[in-house]
């Protein structure tokens, strides 16, 4: 898949373009991407970094990093992605200028988007305008109850099974493995301590069953209250794994919320609880 930051970086060609922020690349987004693929031209996506709400709104915690979003767009069949830097200059473009300087310049003949898609200065452009400008517009009806905002609310509350139904896959965390306190190793459950990128949404504190690197995992999110911690951390115990993960990027699926974080009466009680978490993670099922 070719990723470009400006239309002129793309090879000349006739494209069917899906356009949107695509945070999470959820089931509704997949319908937009499928509409572009079905048009019979080279399928491409146009998306934005950072998220427009971080520039012209009140900010947003994201379901996916930009890197993961690109991976998911490629998995959905996009052959090109135009990743536009969203800044005040781009936000100030008139809808007509955006249509010519971005869409037309990228070779878009077909444009697929959700029914309510808006673009250009003050969000004043819509799909009717694109039709008047000569684009073949493929309108994709919104899927009821499926939106990135709704999924964020579910993930934030720890409802990962409900979020999975809307995403079409398990919700994920991502980060690079860094050094931790090594308490898990001392307890017999060595964990990978994730440095999660700022701006990525973390679920409600607790212990979750999930997977990473093709292995089941028990995932702890929170401040580790048993040891009086104050820093919020993500720690991943990979079942039946023995190896060095320092410096590696992990994409962690969250399948099921197992329990709240807790302070235990003794370290032996903590070890017993972790053992129960691991066994429940071993028996858990991917939610979709």
PLY file of the C-alpha trace (Angstrom):
ply
format ascii 1.0
element vertex 288
property float x
property float y
property float z
element edge 287
property int vertex1
property int vertex2
end_header
0.00 0.00 0.00
1.29 3.43 -0.93
1.00 6.10 1.77
1.36 9.71 0.65
1.11 13.02 2.45
0.33 15.11 -0.66
-1.76 14.28 -3.74
1.20 14.78 -6.10
3.05 11.94 -4.36
0.50 9.47 -5.71
1.02 7.91 -9.13
-1.40 9.33 -11.72
-4.54 7.25 -12.04
-8.30 7.06 -11.73
-9.29 6.34 -8.14
-12.32 5.52 -6.05
-11.68 7.36 -2.82
-13.13 6.64 0.62
-12.80 9.69 2.82
-13.07 10.09 6.57
-11.14 10.15 9.84
-11.56 6.35 10.18
-10.57 6.25 13.87
-10.96 2.61 14.85
-11.83 1.50 11.29
-15.11 0.14 12.65
-17.95 -1.67 10.88
-19.46 1.58 9.60
-16.10 2.65 8.17
-15.73 -0.75 6.52
-18.93 -0.11 4.55
-17.46 3.12 3.21
-14.23 1.36 2.26
-16.20 -1.45 0.58
-18.13 1.12 -1.46
-14.82 2.47 -2.76
-13.53 -1.03 -3.54
-16.75 -1.93 -5.38
-16.46 1.02 -7.76
-14.01 -0.78 -10.07
-11.24 1.82 -9.89
-8.04 1.81 -7.83
-9.32 1.95 -4.20
-7.84 4.65 -2.01
-8.56 6.31 1.31
-8.11 9.92 2.33
-7.74 10.47 6.05
-6.26 12.97 8.48
-3.58 13.28 11.14
-4.00 14.62 13.74
-7.70 14.05 14.26
-9.59 17.19 13.16
-11.18 17.56 16.61
-7.73 18.07 18.11
-7.32 21.16 15.90
-10.79 22.68 15.61
-12.59 20.98 18.50
-12.10 20.05 22.10
-9.71 17.16 21.49
-10.31 13.44 21.44
-8.74 10.26 22.79
-8.24 7.87 19.88
-9.14 4.22 19.40
-6.11 3.60 17.18
-2.74 5.15 16.52
-2.09 6.46 13.03
0.18 3.50 12.34
-2.51 1.01 13.35
-5.16 2.89 11.35
-2.99 2.57 8.24
-2.54 -1.16 8.87
-6.31 -1.59 9.17
-6.95 0.42 6.01
-4.53 -1.80 4.13
-6.25 -4.91 5.53
-9.54 -3.46 4.26
-8.19 -3.43 0.71
-6.98 0.11 0.20
-4.14 0.34 -2.32
-3.34 4.00 -1.63
-3.79 6.21 1.41
-3.49 9.99 1.31
-2.71 10.90 4.92
-3.26 14.64 5.13
-1.82 16.75 7.92
-4.84 18.44 9.46
-3.92 21.95 10.51
-5.45 25.41 10.46
-4.43 25.88 6.83
-6.22 22.74 5.69
-9.22 23.57 7.88
-9.50 26.98 6.24
-9.80 25.62 2.68
-13.15 26.25 1.06
-15.04 23.08 0.10
-14.46 23.86 -3.57
-10.71 24.27 -3.02
-10.56 21.00 -1.07
-12.42 19.21 -3.87
-10.01 20.49 -6.53
-6.70 20.64 -4.65
-7.12 17.33 -2.81
-9.76 15.09 -4.36
-9.29 15.97 -8.02
-5.52 16.20 -7.61
-5.51 12.68 -6.13
-7.28 11.29 -9.19
-10.62 10.79 -7.42
-13.48 10.11 -9.80
-15.60 8.22 -7.30
-15.95 9.49 -3.72
-17.40 7.22 -1.04
-18.36 8.67 2.33
-20.95 8.48 5.07
-24.23 10.30 4.43
-23.41 13.07 6.88
-19.82 13.71 5.76
-18.85 17.38 5.85
-15.63 19.05 4.73
-14.04 22.41 4.03
-14.04 25.62 6.03
-16.67 25.53 8.76
-17.70 22.05 7.58
-19.71 23.82 4.89
-19.20 21.26 2.12
-21.26 18.11 1.71
-21.84 15.26 -0.73
-24.38 17.26 -2.73
-21.65 19.77 -3.52
-19.31 17.01 -4.71
-22.01 15.75 -7.06
-22.46 19.25 -8.47
-18.70 19.42 -9.02
-18.85 16.27 -11.14
-17.74 13.51 -8.79
-19.49 10.15 -8.77
-20.60 10.10 -5.14
-21.34 6.84 -3.34
-23.38 7.68 -0.25
-23.09 5.17 2.55
-25.95 5.21 5.08
-24.86 5.41 8.69
-25.01 2.14 10.57
-27.33 2.62 13.55
-25.50 2.97 16.89
-22.07 2.55 15.29
-19.76 5.53 15.63
-16.25 6.13 16.88
-17.69 8.29 19.68
-20.00 5.52 20.88
-17.19 2.97 20.76
-14.94 5.31 22.76
-17.59 5.53 25.48
-17.84 1.73 25.64
-14.07 1.25 25.77
-13.65 3.98 28.40
-16.17 2.19 30.63
-14.45 -1.18 30.16
-17.25 -2.65 28.03
-14.85 -4.28 25.58
-17.31 -6.97 24.41
-19.85 -4.33 23.39
-17.11 -2.30 21.70
-16.01 -5.39 19.76
-19.49 -5.85 18.29
-19.37 -2.34 16.84
-15.75 -2.49 15.73
-16.07 -5.89 14.11
-13.00 -7.04 16.03
-11.66 -6.86 19.57
-10.65 -3.38 20.78
-6.90 -2.94 21.02
-4.13 -1.25 22.95
-0.72 -0.54 21.51
2.67 0.41 22.85
6.38 -0.28 23.01
7.66 -2.57 25.76
9.77 -0.67 28.28
11.40 -1.50 31.60
9.10 -1.67 34.61
9.51 -2.45 38.30
9.98 -6.20 37.60
7.54 -7.02 40.40
5.74 -9.43 38.09
8.91 -11.41 37.55
9.44 -11.69 41.29
5.86 -12.92 41.69
6.25 -15.53 38.94
4.26 -13.61 36.31
6.70 -11.51 34.24
4.84 -8.74 32.45
5.57 -6.53 29.45
5.19 -2.91 30.57
3.73 -0.90 27.67
4.60 2.70 26.87
1.24 3.63 25.36
1.30 6.64 23.01
-0.25 9.79 24.43
-3.71 10.45 23.09
-4.64 6.77 22.81
-7.76 5.85 24.77
-7.23 3.50 27.72
-10.12 1.41 29.05
-11.35 1.65 32.61
-8.82 0.38 35.14
-8.98 -3.34 35.76
-7.71 -6.73 34.63
-8.65 -7.99 31.16
-8.28 -11.20 29.19
-6.91 -10.73 25.70
-4.08 -11.61 23.36
-0.86 -10.32 21.84
1.67 -11.85 19.48
-0.78 -14.67 18.82
-0.81 -15.72 22.50
-3.43 -15.31 25.18
-2.74 -12.60 27.70
-3.81 -11.22 31.05
-3.69 -7.42 30.90
-3.57 -5.11 33.92
-4.52 -1.46 33.46
-4.20 0.93 36.38
-2.01 2.19 39.20
-1.28 -1.14 40.92
-3.05 -0.21 44.17
-1.64 -3.19 46.08
1.76 -1.46 46.03
0.38 2.06 46.41
1.17 3.04 42.85
0.21 6.42 41.41
1.31 6.08 37.78
-1.25 4.53 35.45
0.31 1.60 33.61
-0.51 -1.15 31.13
1.13 -4.48 31.94
0.73 -7.57 29.76
1.39 -11.13 30.88
1.68 -13.44 27.86
0.67 -16.97 28.69
3.20 -19.71 27.93
5.78 -17.20 26.68
9.43 -16.94 27.55
11.43 -14.25 25.79
12.74 -10.69 25.74
10.26 -8.15 24.42
12.04 -4.91 25.38
11.78 -2.36 22.59
9.15 -4.31 20.66
5.79 -2.88 19.63
2.82 -4.86 20.91
-0.75 -4.64 19.64
-2.90 -6.09 22.42
-6.47 -7.29 21.91
-8.88 -6.94 24.84
-11.44 -9.75 24.97
-13.11 -9.58 28.37
-12.96 -7.51 31.55
-12.16 -9.87 34.42
-12.18 -7.69 37.55
-11.37 -4.36 39.17
-7.89 -3.58 40.38
-7.62 -4.23 44.11
-5.42 -4.00 47.18
-4.93 -7.44 48.77
-4.29 -8.43 52.36
-0.98 -10.08 51.51
1.33 -10.79 48.62
0.18 -14.43 48.70
-3.40 -13.27 48.08
-2.18 -11.12 45.20
-0.35 -14.08 43.62
-3.46 -16.26 44.01
-5.63 -13.58 42.33
-3.18 -13.24 39.44
-3.22 -17.03 39.05
-7.02 -16.93 38.78
-6.77 -14.10 36.22
-4.38 -16.17 34.12
-6.66 -19.22 34.18
-9.66 -17.11 33.19
-7.60 -15.59 30.38
-6.74 -19.11 29.24
-10.44 -19.95 29.00
-11.63 -16.64 27.50
-12.97 -16.37 23.97
-12.34 -13.63 21.42
-15.57 -11.59 21.43
-16.04 -11.59 17.66
0 1
1 2
2 3
3 4
4 5
5 6
6 7
7 8
8 9
9 10
10 11
11 12
12 13
13 14
14 15
15 16
16 17
17 18
18 19
19 20
20 21
21 22
22 23
23 24
24 25
25 26
26 27
27 28
28 29
29 30
30 31
31 32
32 33
33 34
34 35
35 36
36 37
37 38
38 39
39 40
40 41
41 42
42 43
43 44
44 45
45 46
46 47
47 48
48 49
49 50
50 51
51 52
52 53
53 54
54 55
55 56
56 57
57 58
58 59
59 60
60 61
61 62
62 63
63 64
64 65
65 66
66 67
67 68
68 69
69 70
70 71
71 72
72 73
73 74
74 75
75 76
76 77
77 78
78 79
79 80
80 81
81 82
82 83
83 84
84 85
85 86
86 87
87 88
88 89
89 90
90 91
91 92
92 93
93 94
94 95
95 96
96 97
97 98
98 99
99 100
100 101
101 102
102 103
103 104
104 105
105 106
106 107
107 108
108 109
109 110
110 111
111 112
112 113
113 114
114 115
115 116
116 117
117 118
118 119
119 120
120 121
121 122
122 123
123 124
124 125
125 126
126 127
127 128
128 129
129 130
130 131
131 132
132 133
133 134
134 135
135 136
136 137
137 138
138 139
139 140
140 141
141 142
142 143
143 144
144 145
145 146
146 147
147 148
148 149
149 150
150 151
151 152
152 153
153 154
154 155
155 156
156 157
157 158
158 159
159 160
160 161
161 162
162 163
163 164
164 165
165 166
166 167
167 168
168 169
169 170
170 171
171 172
172 173
173 174
174 175
175 176
176 177
177 178
178 179
179 180
180 181
181 182
182 183
183 184
184 185
185 186
186 187
187 188
188 189
189 190
190 191
191 192
192 193
193 194
194 195
195 196
196 197
197 198
198 199
199 200
200 201
201 202
202 203
203 204
204 205
205 206
206 207
207 208
208 209
209 210
210 211
211 212
212 213
213 214
214 215
215 216
216 217
217 218
218 219
219 220
220 221
221 222
222 223
223 224
224 225
225 226
226 227
227 228
228 229
229 230
230 231
231 232
232 233
233 234
234 235
235 236
236 237
237 238
238 239
239 240
240 241
241 242
242 243
243 244
244 245
245 246
246 247
247 248
248 249
249 250
250 251
251 252
252 253
253 254
254 255
255 256
256 257
257 258
258 259
259 260
260 261
261 262
262 263
263 264
264 265
265 266
266 267
267 268
268 269
269 270
270 271
271 272
272 273
273 274
274 275
275 276
276 277
277 278
278 279
279 280
280 281
281 282
282 283
283 284
284 285
285 286
286 287
